[in-house]
Amino acid sequence: MRSEKELDFLENHIPNLASSAVQKAYIDALSSGNSVMEAIDGEIFEIFPDGTRKLIKTIFADIDVSKNKKIFIK
């Protein structure tokens, strides 16, 4: 059984571990010959293994939403 101190330490590293996992999945997908989708500056691009990009769609800018607040987008 882990101590509270050990659990706190591990929990503090979850964001870094998640970021590393996403980066690895991104590279793995491209390395296997697949394309990936990425949102960059309000646009969605399909990124190909050779580095070329294809614009798929322009999207809304980020919206800050406080907890328990509802927003509606048309």
N, C-alpha and C positions, 0 to 999 in steps of 0.2 A: 504494500500500500504506500502511495506517495504522500509526502508531507504537504501541508498547505503552502509552504515556501517553494517546494518543487513545482507544484501546480501553478502558482503565480508566475514563476519563471517561464514555464512552458507557454502559458497563456499570453505572456507579453511578447512571445516570438511568433505567434500565429500570423500576424500581418506579413512579416518577412517571409515566412514559409509559404504562405499563399501566393505572394508576389513571385517567388522563385518558381513555384509550381506552374503558374500561368505562363511565365517566360519560357519554361522548359516545354510546355505543351505547344506554344507558338512555334518554337524552333523545330520541335519534333514534327509538327504538321507540315511545315515548309520543307523540311529535310526528306520527308516521305513523298514529296511531289504534289502535295495538296495545297490549295490556296486557303487563306484565312481572311476573315472579315475584321476590320478595325475601324473604330470611330476616331477620326482625327479632325479637330477644329470644326465641329458641327457637320461633318460629312461622314458617310459610311463608305469605306473603300474595300474592294476585294484585293488582297495582296497576293501576288503569285511568287513561286519559288525563285524566279529570276529577278525579283525586286520590282517588277512593274506593278502599277496600281491602276485599278479601274474604278471610277466613281460609280457607286450604286445609288446613293440617295443623299440628299441634304436633310439633316435632322434638326430638331429644335435644340436650342442651347440648353445647358443644364439648368434645372430649376431646383432651388433650395426649398425643401419642404420640411417643416417642423413636425415632430412626432404627433400623431393623431390628427393631422390636418389632411383634408381631402382636396384634391385638385382635379379639374376636368380639362382635358385637352381635346379640341375639336379637330 
